Amino acid sequence: MVVDDDSDILVFLRTVFEQQGYEVLTVDSGSDCIEELKRGFKGIVLMDLMMPFIDGWDTLKEIIKHGLNKDIVISILTANGAPDPEKMRELDSYIHNYIKKPFDLEKLISEINSMAKSKK
């Protein structure tokens, strides 16, 4: 699942990962991410941090609060430079990786492949 309020990122990553053989769900808000997890989504979640209404950090807190972090692997995908140290300390054990935009596409694909293998 790709969670990002930028529709260009959603379309681009869906196309890239579908070409890699992945089934891709895209949502444009933290609220929609939480709803999909409640519906039973399992797999990899690429989470943007800077989103309106409920940002990525608060989305992660809600995911954890409701026990929705089972059977998922979460990586941050953000234009934020360095992660907020306080928030990372609090949530670090739930975050697989912190990937900065603009990202190297080959490295991102490799990272997703690695995450998918470790999930099996």
Buried (B, 14 or more C-beta within 10 A) or exposed (E): BBBBBBEEBBEBBBEBBEEEEBEBBBBBBBBBBBEBBEEEBEBBBBBBBBBEEBBBBBBBBBBBEEEBBEEBBBBBBBEBEEBEEEBBEBBEEBBBBBBBBEBEEEEBBEBBEEBBEEEE
